[in-house]
Amino acid sequence: MKISSHRLKHHIFTSLSAIVLLGLTGCGVNSTASTAAEVRADTAQTAATERPNILFILADDHRWDMLGKYHPIVKTPNLDTLANNGTVFKNAFVTTPICATSRVSILTGLTERTHDYTFQQPTTGVVESANMYPNLMRQDGYETAFVGKYEMRIAGDNAERFDYFKPLLQARTEIYEGNELPQTYYIAELANDFIEQSSQNDKPWTMSVNFWNPHAHDFDTQDQFHYPEEFAGMYDDVVIPPARLSDDEVYDALPEFLKRSVARDRWKFRFATPEMYQKMVKRYYRAISSVDKAVGMIYDKLEAVGQADNTVIIYMGDNGFTLNERQLAGKWFGWDEALRVPLIIYDPRVKASAGNEINEFALNIDIPSTILALAGTETPESYQGESLLPLLYQSADSQWRNEFFFEHMYQPSRVYIPPTVGIRTNKWKYVDFYKNGYEQLYDLENDAGEEFNLIDNPQYRDTVQQLSAKVDDYIALYESQRSKEVKSRKSFINVRHADSTSTQGTNDE
């Protein structure tokens, strides 16, 4: 089957009113708190209301299972409240597990293969930049804002796409109104300043709040993760269980190129001893809990200015994070701990959806289509993601993807990150470390933890061939959808089947 037949048309849903017209009867949703009829009634009422504010919150390196609602140790009471009052997408993934690329994909609705942006690359193309969802929403009457981690090179003037633009480099503290604040709280205060000023006019708004936490401070090899002082003793009374697949024999079985990768280098100062493992994982948990506190600060401001009931909140991680699985650290690779992220959508106008859990694949490239659909703004045909509203509001017509393509193309010179391409279906995951002659095949129905690589089992030779062919189809499709400007760069064309030398720079995150 050709890949193009798997892609849904972008005109299915463009606004809540369109959803109502199609009729909602519930499809593919594990609804723990509502019926489709209840959601239908709430959504019909919602469609008649004013355009909502849309708050998108992105945390850095927050892996999918680190929500207090689902985790036995991590405490995230504010995110749990959003989850309990909204919808959790239980199978949310990024198409590239590194921050800069994932964040550009979230803005553009395009895979790395198409937008071609990662660290040390030229700016995003003019067409890609113009089609970023904040540009389109500003043209359609929304105020737009961006606060926090930026670290992207976008063509054009940010003043033309954001009414309020506060980009930040990573820091432990910042000065706010003469006082020193942890950066996580500083980001929340900047977001609250925009909410306060926007409450003085009648325009709807959209804001992206990008936290640096829980990302490590890469050059601080002693402590790595930082957080407000109030969290310093949190989790001291618990013992962190060993990571899955962290035994010596699992590491010993890895190919040599992974053993010399940056994932092993960083393991040495994060998890190399039991004491170090306990320290670093607790520090990572505290950094997550500090983001949760900041989310609560922002929500309190929404309530204070009377906007909480008409602000849709989306919370997501920009990629996953490895915590000593296989005696590695970081992200970058094709295992679920790197690809999978938390995703919560809370629409306070649709109370009947509270507590719903959705199991279909949701991707980072779906975010801009979803935000534009919430606003009733037309979605560009170039977007490769889909609006999540058919799933969120339980449409009977919501046929959905059953597979997705992922990759990691960045190859820095200062550290070693082997590039990958791959595909994940409900049953299979196929990964190709194409510059290292190493492939992986996992049967996810019988091996959800990705413990047993079946690539050398002759029983699955046809499966491997089929999945590999699909990867080639995705590569061809996504390269064909590049703009003329990006095509002219020719930086990654067909690298899977050629010994292409990277010309990228030296940053690694």
C-alpha positions in Angstrom: 0.0 0.0 0.0 1.4 3.4 -0.9 2.0 5.8 1.9 -0.1 8.5 0.4 -3.2 6.3 0.9 -2.5 6.5 4.7 -2.7 10.2 4.9 -6.0 11.9 5.8 -7.3 14.9 4.0 -6.8 18.2 5.8 -10.3 19.4 5.2 -12.1 17.0 7.5 -12.4 19.4 10.4 -11.5 23.0 10.6 -13.6 24.2 13.4 -15.8 23.0 16.2 -18.9 23.9 14.2 -17.8 21.6 11.5 -17.6 18.8 14.1 -21.1 19.4 15.1 -22.4 19.4 11.5 -20.8 16.0 10.9 -22.4 14.5 14.0 -20.5 12.8 16.9 -21.0 9.2 18.0 -17.7 8.1 19.6 -15.0 6.2 17.9 -11.8 4.6 19.0 -11.8 6.3 22.4 -11.3 4.7 25.8 -13.8 7.0 27.6 -13.5 6.7 31.3 -15.9 9.4 32.2 -18.3 10.2 29.5 -20.5 9.0 26.7 -20.4 10.2 23.1 -23.9 11.7 23.5 -22.6 13.8 26.4 -19.6 15.0 24.4 -21.9 15.7 21.5 -24.2 17.9 23.5 -21.3 19.8 25.1 -19.5 20.2 21.7 -22.7 21.6 20.1 -22.9 24.2 22.8 -19.2 25.0 22.5 -19.5 25.6 18.7 -21.8 28.5 19.4 -19.4 30.2 21.8 -16.7 32.8 21.1 -13.3 31.7 19.7 -11.2 30.3 22.6 -7.9 31.4 23.8 -5.4 28.6 23.2 -2.5 28.0 25.6 0.2 25.5 24.4 2.7 24.5 27.1 5.8 22.5 26.1 8.2 20.9 28.5 11.7 19.8 27.5 12.6 16.1 27.9 9.4 15.3 29.8 8.9 11.6 29.0 5.5 10.1 28.6 5.1 8.2 31.8 6.2 10.9 34.2 2.8 12.2 35.2 1.7 11.7 38.8 -1.7 10.4 37.5 0.1 7.3 36.2 3.5 7.2 38.0 3.9 5.8 41.5 6.5 8.4 42.6 6.4 11.6 40.5 4.1 14.3 41.8 2.3 16.5 39.3 -0.9 17.7 40.9 -1.6 20.5 38.5 -1.0 18.4 35.4 -3.1 15.6 37.0 -6.0 18.1 37.4 -5.7 19.0 33.7 -5.7 15.3 32.8 -8.7 14.5 35.0 -10.7 17.4 33.6 -9.5 17.0 30.0 -8.3 14.3 27.7 -5.0 12.3 27.8 -3.5 10.9 24.6 -1.9 7.7 25.9 0.1 7.1 22.7 1.6 10.5 21.8 4.9 10.5 20.0 7.4 12.9 18.3 8.6 12.3 14.8 12.1 13.3 15.7 13.4 12.9 19.3 15.5 16.1 19.7 14.3 19.4 20.9 15.0 21.9 18.1 13.7 19.7 15.4 10.6 18.7 17.3 9.8 22.3 18.2 10.0 23.3 14.5 7.8 20.4 13.6 5.3 21.6 16.2 5.2 25.1 14.7 5.2 24.0 11.0 3.3 20.7 11.0 6.1 19.1 9.1 8.5 16.3 9.7 12.3 16.9 9.9 12.6 15.2 6.5 10.5 18.0 5.0 11.4 21.2 6.9 15.0 20.1 7.1 15.7 22.0 10.3 17.9 20.9 13.2 20.8 22.5 15.1 23.3 24.4 13.0 21.1 24.2 9.9 20.1 27.3 8.0 16.9 29.0 9.0 13.6 27.4 8.2 12.4 28.1 4.6 10.4 31.2 3.8 7.3 29.2 2.9 7.6 26.9 6.0 8.0 30.0 8.3 5.0 31.8 6.7 2.8 28.7 7.3 3.7 28.4 11.0 0.4 28.4 13.0 1.1 31.7 15.0 1.5 33.6 11.7 -1.8 32.3 10.4 -3.7 32.9 13.6 -2.3 36.5 13.8 -3.6 37.1 10.3 -6.9 35.7 11.4 -7.4 38.0 14.4 -5.6 36.3 17.2 -3.0 37.9 19.5 0.1 35.7 19.5 2.8 35.2 22.1 5.8 33.1 22.7 7.6 32.7 26.1 10.6 30.6 27.1 13.0 28.2 25.2 13.3 29.1 21.6 16.6 28.0 20.2 15.3 27.8 16.6 16.3 29.8 13.5 13.1 30.9 11.8 13.1 32.9 8.6 11.6 36.3 8.8 10.9 38.8 11.7 9.5 37.3 14.9 7.8 40.7 15.5 5.6 39.9 12.5 4.4 36.6 13.9 4.3 37.3 17.7 2.8 40.3 19.5 4.6 39.3 22.6 8.0 37.5 22.2 10.2 36.6 25.2 12.8 34.0 24.1 15.2 32.7 26.7 18.4 30.7 26.9 18.8 28.1 29.6 19.6 29.6 33.1 19.1 28.6 36.7 17.6 32.0 37.7 16.4 35.2 36.2 15.6 38.7 37.6 11.9 39.6 37.6 10.7 43.0 39.0 14.0 43.3 40.9 13.8 39.8 42.4 15.8 36.7 41.6 13.5 33.8 40.5 14.1 30.2 39.3 13.9 30.4 35.5 10.9 28.0 35.5 8.9 30.5 37.7 10.2 33.4 35.6 8.8 31.9 32.5 5.4 31.5 34.3 5.5 35.2 35.3 6.2 36.3 31.8 3.3 34.2 30.6 1.1 35.7 33.2 2.1 39.2 32.2 0.8 38.5 28.7 -2.4 37.0 30.0 -2.9 40.1 32.1 -2.4 42.5 29.2 -4.4 40.5 26.8 -7.4 40.4 29.2 -7.7 44.2 28.6 -8.8 43.8 25.0 -11.4 41.7 23.2 -9.1 39.7 20.9 -8.6 36.0 21.4 -5.0 34.9 21.9 -2.7 32.0 21.5 0.5 31.6 23.5 3.3 29.0 23.4 5.0 28.6 26.8 8.2 26.6 26.4 9.8 25.5 29.6 13.5 24.5 29.7 12.9 22.1 32.5 13.3 19.2 33.0 16.1 19.4 30.5 19.6 18.8 32.0 22.2 21.6 32.2 24.5 19.7 29.9 27.8 21.2 31.1 27.0 20.8 34.8 28.1 17.2 35.1 27.8 17.2 38.9 24.1 18.1 39.3 22.6 18.2 35.7 19.0 19.0 36.7 18.0 22.2 38.5 14.8 23.4 40.2 13.5 25.9 42.7 14.9 25.4 46.2 11.5 24.5 47.6 11.8 21.1 45.8 15.3 20.3 47.2 14.2 17.6 49.6 11.4 16.2 47.5 11.6 12.4 46.9 14.4 12.0 49.5 12.3 9.5 51.3 11.9 7.1 48.4 14.1 4.6 46.6 13.9 4.8 42.9 13.4 1.3 41.4 16.0 0.1 38.9 15.4 1.1 35.3 14.1 -1.5 32.9 16.7 -3.3 30.9 19.5 -1.8 32.9 21.4 -5.0 33.6 25.0 -5.5 32.3 24.0 -8.2 29.9 21.6 -5.9 28.1 24.2 -3.2 27.7 26.8 -5.8 26.6 24.5 -6.9 23.8 24.4 -3.5 22.3 26.4 -2.8 19.1 29.7 -1.0 19.5 28.5 2.2 17.8 25.8 2.7 20.5 28.4 2.0 23.2 30.5 4.9 22.0 27.6 7.3 21.4 26.8 10.4 23.4 24.1 8.4 25.1 26.8 6.3 26.8 29.0 9.4 27.5 26.2 11.1 29.4 25.3 7.9 31.2 28.8 8.1 32.8 27.9 11.2 34.8 24.2 10.4 35.3 23.7 6.8 36.1 27.1 5.0 36.3 26.7 4.1 40.0 23.6 3.2 42.1 24.2 6.4 44.1 24.5 8.5 41.0 21.3 7.0 39.6 19.3 7.7 42.7 20.6 11.3 42.8 20.0 12.1 39.2 16.6 10.5 38.8 15.3 12.4 41.8 16.7 15.6 40.5 14.9 14.9 37.2 11.7 14.2 39.1 12.0 17.5 41.0 12.5 19.4 37.7 9.3 17.9 36.4 7.5 18.9 39.6 8.7 22.4 39.3 7.2 22.7 35.8 4.0 21.4 37.3 4.1 24.2 39.9 4.6 26.7 37.1 1.6 25.3 35.2 -0.5 25.9 38.3 0.8 29.5 38.5 -0.4 30.1 35.0 -3.8 28.5 35.5 -4.3 30.6 38.6 -3.7 33.7 36.5 -6.3 32.6 34.0 -8.8 32.2 36.8 -7.9 35.6 38.3 -8.6 37.4 35.0 -11.7 35.5 34.2 -10.3 33.6 31.2 -10.1 30.0 32.6 -13.5 29.0 31.2 -12.6 30.0 27.6 -8.9 28.9 27.4 -8.0 25.5 25.9 -4.8 24.2 27.4 -2.5 21.8 25.6 0.4 20.3 27.5 3.1 18.2 25.8 6.8 17.1 26.0 9.1 17.9 23.1 10.7 14.4 23.2 11.1 11.6 25.6 14.1 10.8 27.8 16.2 7.7 28.7 16.7 7.1 32.4 19.3 4.3 32.4 17.4 1.9 30.2 20.0 -0.2 28.4 22.6 1.8 30.5 22.1 4.8 28.2 21.1 8.4 28.8 19.4 11.0 26.6 17.0 10.6 23.6 17.8 10.6 19.8 17.1 6.9 19.2 14.0 4.9 18.1 13.0 3.3 21.5 9.8 4.5 23.0 11.5 6.1 26.0 12.9 8.6 23.5 9.9 9.0 21.1 7.0 8.9 23.5 5.7 12.1 25.2 2.9 13.2 27.5 0.0 15.0 25.8 -3.0 16.5 27.6 -5.7 18.6 26.0 -8.1 20.4 28.4 -11.1 22.2 26.8 -13.1 23.6 29.7 -16.0 24.2 27.4 -16.5 20.5 26.9 -17.0 19.2 30.4 -18.3 15.8 29.3 -14.8 14.8 28.0 -13.3 15.0 31.4 -11.1 12.0 32.2 -11.1 10.6 28.6 -8.1 8.6 27.4 -7.4 8.2 23.7 -5.2 5.3 22.5 -4.7 6.3 18.8 -1.3 7.6 17.7 -1.0 11.4 18.2 2.1 13.2 16.9 3.9 16.4 17.5 3.1 17.4 13.9 -0.6 17.2 14.8 -0.4 20.2 17.2 -0.6 23.1 14.7 -3.5 21.5 12.8 -5.3 21.0 16.1 -4.7 24.6 17.3 -5.8 26.0 14.0 -9.0 23.9 14.1 -9.8 25.1 17.6 -9.5 28.6 16.3 -11.5 28.0 13.2 -8.5 29.1 11.1 -7.8 27.3 7.7 -5.1 24.7 7.8 -2.4 24.8 5.0 -2.6 21.8 2.7 1.2 21.4 3.2 0.8 20.3 6.8 1.6 16.6 7.3 -0.1 16.3 10.7 -3.9 16.1 11.4 -6.2 17.9 13.7 -6.8 15.8 16.8 -10.3 17.3 17.2 -12.0 14.3 15.6 -10.5 12.1 18.4 -10.9 14.7 21.1 -14.6 15.2 20.3 -15.3 11.5 19.3 -16.4 11.8 15.7 -17.9 8.7 14.0 -16.0 9.6 10.9 -12.5 9.8 12.5 -10.6 7.2 10.6 -7.1 7.5 11.9 -3.5 6.6 11.2 -2.3 3.1 12.3 1.4 3.9 11.7 3.9 6.7 11.7 7.4 7.5 10.4 10.2 8.8 12.7 13.8 9.7 12.2 16.8 11.5 13.7 19.0 13.1 11.1 21.3 15.4 13.1 24.9 14.3 13.1 27.1 16.7 15.2 30.9 16.6 15.0 31.6 17.3 18.7 29.7 14.2 20.0 28.5 11.0 18.2 24.8 10.5 17.5 24.1 7.8 14.9 21.2 8.8 12.6 18.1 6.7 12.4 14.9 6.2 10.4 12.0 4.0 11.3 8.4 3.1 11.4 6.0 2.2 14.3 2.7 0.5 13.8 0.4 -0.9 16.5 2.2 -4.2 16.2 5.7 -3.5 14.8 8.6 -1.2 15.2 11.3 -1.2 12.6 14.5 1.0 13.1 17.4 1.4 10.7 20.6 2.9 11.9 21.4 3.3 8.3 25.0 4.6 8.6 25.9 1.7 10.8 24.4 -1.3 9.1 22.3 -2.1 12.1 18.5 -2.7 12.2 15.9 -3.5 14.9 12.6 -5.2 14.8 10.3 -5.4 17.8 6.9 -7.1 18.1 5.2 -4.6 20.2 2.1 -6.7 20.9 4.3 -9.4 22.6 7.3 -7.2 23.6 6.0 -3.7 24.5 9.3 -3.0 26.3 11.3 -3.5 23.2 13.6 -6.1 24.7 13.9 -8.7 21.9 15.3 -7.6 18.6 13.9 -10.0 16.0 15.8 -8.6 13.0 17.9 -11.8 12.5 15.0 -14.2 12.8 14.2 -15.6 9.3 10.6 -16.0 10.3 10.2 -12.2 10.1 12.2 -11.5 6.9 9.1 -10.6 4.9 7.9 -8.3 7.7 11.3 -6.5 7.7 11.2 -6.1 3.9 7.7 -4.6 4.0 8.4 -2.2 6.8 11.7 -1.1 5.2 9.9 -0.5 2.0 7.4 1.7 3.8 10.2 3.7 5.3 11.5 4.3 1.8 8.1 5.4 0.7 7.8 7.8 3.6 11.2 9.3 2.8 10.3 9.8 -0.8 6.9 11.3 0.2 8.3 13.7 2.7 11.2 14.8 0.5 8.9 15.4 -2.4 6.9 17.8 -0.1 9.8 20.0 0.5 9.5 23.6 -0.7 11.7 24.6 -3.6 14.0 26.5 -1.2 14.6 23.5 1.0 15.0 21.1 -2.0 17.8 23.4 -3.2 19.8 22.6 -0.1 20.0 18.9 -0.9 21.4 18.2 2.5 19.8 14.8 3.2 18.3 13.5 -0.1 18.4 9.7 -0.1 21.0 9.4 2.6 19.6 6.1 3.7 21.0 4.4 0.7 24.2 6.5 0.2 27.2 7.2 2.3 26.5 10.8 2.8 28.8 13.0 4.8 27.2 15.4 7.2 28.0 19.1 6.9 26.2 20.1 10.1 27.6 21.9 13.1 28.7 21.1 16.6 25.8 21.6 18.9 24.3 18.4 20.3 21.1 19.6 21.9 
